[in-house]
Amino acid sequence: MKERVFITGASGFIGFHLVEAALEAGMEVQAAVRPTSDLTLLKKLQSDSGKKGLGPLSFVNTNFESRDALTELLEDGNYTFIIHAAGITKAKKSAVYNKVNAEYTLHLAQASMSANIPLKRFVFLSSLAAIGPLAYAEQQPITETTLPIPVTDYGRSKLLAEQYLETVSGLPLTIIRPTAVYGPGEKDLFILFKTLSKGLDAYIGNGPQRLSFVYVKDLVAVTMAAMLENQRETAIYNISDGQAYDRYAFADRFREISGKQIFRAHLPLSLVKMMATALDFIYGFTSATPVLNKEKLKELTASNWICSIDAARNSLHYKPQYDLRQGMQETLIWYKENKWL
């Protein structure tokens, strides 16, 4: 009998790739989705996996508000593993971030311990934003024991979720903290691909930065390894591709791959802050959240996001297969084939 995994946020960028990897690993997957989720790619994956003899893949709607409903759902599924990748990256108020990213995570964890299921591992997709950046001059990278000082409401909500999870007695917990994730289907860093494809390479201010990235396939591979790790203690892993990049690396790799001529410009920080403030005000009258706002600006202008992956290397035998150039090349091909660019 195949082991069953419950994956939340399955219709999202990372969630989709997790579902794909779990199916390829021969697992039975139940994907948590919202009634409004676009299931086009997941249903194609469902069809393809059936033809290959993989799967099965099925979909469930999840009520994160109710611990009782979650407990019933988990017992019906009789899951061996839970990967919680659901969450929000854009909101106007800290209370919304905290409710969706932290409180809902706590509800799922509590339900997983209340439910009569053979749970081996609960994997939570957190973020390096839960720790926050370092000063540029700092020589030591961010580690799993670095004092967390998140600089955004999003980061604080992820840290709160981690703190909540550690209060759930007996939970076989693994926390994964990825840095900036990119790859096929990603929509945030896609904005950079789109801007660069139009020949513009824009920066905020002139200060130096140390940046880190991880290709989604590497993140998924290490998440699967963490899920299958045979231990009961709580484990935490910071995840990147193990490299340190300067602020121009992304554009430089894009130029190498595409052969495009790109105009590089530096926008004054004061001007961008004014723009972010104005966008926050304008969007305050709508339900949408702007791509650039004062919160996002804090992460974009942070000087040092380099993290150590030694813990994952040692415990999970994590060996990133993609550096920035390789990952960008594969991503760019996908964007073009799917007519995003």
Order of alpha helices (4+ residues) and beta strands (2+ residues): beta-alpha-beta-alpha-beta-alpha-beta-alpha-alpha-beta-alpha-beta-beta-alpha-beta-beta-beta-alpha-beta-beta-alpha-beta-alpha-alpha-alpha-alpha
